[in-house]
Amino acid sequence: MNEPDVDGVEEALALVGRPARVPAHPGGRRDASAGAQAVHGGTPWARARDIAARAGRDTPSGTVRTPLTGALGRVLAEPLTALTDLPSFDTSAMDGWAVAGPGPWEVLTTGSLLAGQGDVPALPDGAAVRIATGARVPPDTTAVLRSEHSRTDADGRHVHALKDIVPGQDIRSRGQECRAGEPLLPAATVVTPAVLGLAAAAGYDAVTTLDRPRVEVLVLGDELLASGVPHEGLIRDALGPMLAPWLRTLGVDVLGTRRLGDDAEALYEAVTGSSAELVITTGGTASGPVDHVHPVLHRAGAELLVDGVQVRPGHPMLLARLAEGRHLVGLPGNPLAAVSGLLTLAEPLLREAAGHRSRAETHVPVRDAVHGHPRDTRLVPVVHRAGQAVPLHYNGPAMLRGLAAADGLAVIPAGGAKPGDAVEILGLPWRSPISAVVSAPSPAGGFT
């Protein structure tokens, strides 16, 4: 059975001026106090993301000297400068002959200059010596003559060029790529495999990176099962297995995922005792009898920066500043609503705290009309097809089926979008821009 359409209930009741009572979702936690949300409306979606990003910039971050073997995915805390010239000596770009002066050239030796050899003597005018790619070029060498562009006499004593050569041909000159002390990459660069290679080539064994923000996930709800098939009013915890891997893609350290149930005292102790820069809770953000997040934050002396967001699903999300530069993001308990909160509040905060540059906005036209909320932004799972975004079924607050098949989430403004309207697309960390465009349809998600 499909879940009740919470947004539809609210919209219909709003039209006739009656307070909305939002039912519990069989696939997730009861999160909404719709009447309260209707009164204060919450923070506009784009502004909520800006507030979260500013909170991330306010999060203290140290630096650490990180060996190259452990630096992948981290962020440079200072510019990467060359420790030496690259190349650090003149090297041959090809297998062939190092020659000096005009040809033909006399072969000096039957041996070859190989990569890894030390100093080599200067090459006399009119002489040639075999040389391998990457080998040090002798002083006074005019050019490297490729093997395929040369021939030798029958006795092997002279080399002739089959093509004209120019001075410096096929020689990688010292400092061709950079000079010692030259900046190679700015601070805030994410360490990719290519960055590791460049750092190694430039002489680094370790680089200075920003500390990763630490995150702890607290899963709330007595109705959640950690294993097995849902039964007798109990449902599986979908967020515990999903959030930690998702958060790690943002370049953070996840200290752990703890299940606390609906225990206010345990929640208070976990929030105030956590060593994480960001605590993420799931569920309990509304005003029901077991929704303890707001009372716990009040007791802890936290400052609410965002209390409700004008977005569907997920409007009961919140962001609070704890003591000593720490923060808490309260996600709704319904799975897709929680993902909405993750993308709206947690991801911008952690991206800034980790030192990552903001992602460039991507806008794609929608193929079909997309229903919008009368007042709020909607986030809708979509797939990319022929340069267009196609909305998926199974996009209710308690559903993950659409998200599992999606390439991203479309940001649908209040009132909806018409076919051809360009909308912002929030990317998913397991979908690259290329794979998203060429991926095949998934029957699991279904099109609307």
Secondary structure, 3 states (H helix, E strand, C coil): CCCCCHHHHHHHHHHCCCCCCCCCCCCCCCCCCHHHHHHHCCEEHHHHHHHHHHHHHCCCCCEEEEEHHHCCCCEECCCEECCCCECCCCEECCCEEEECCCCCEEEEEEEEECCCCCCCCCCCCCEEEEECCCCECCCCCCEEEEHHHEEECCCCCEEEECCCCCCCCCEECCCCCECCCCEEECCCCECCHHHHHHHHHCCCCEEEEECCCEEEEEEECCCEECCCCCECCEEECCHHHHHHHHHHCCCCEEEEEEEEECCHHHHHHHHHHCCCCEEEEECCCCCCCCCCHHHHHHHCCCEEEEECEEEECCCCCEEEECHHHCEEEEECCCHHHHHHHHHHHHHHHHHHHCCCCCCCCCEEEECCCECCCCCCEEEEEEEEECCEEEEECCCCCCCCHHHHHCCEEEEECCCCECCCCEEEEEECCCCCHHHHHHCCCCCCCCEC
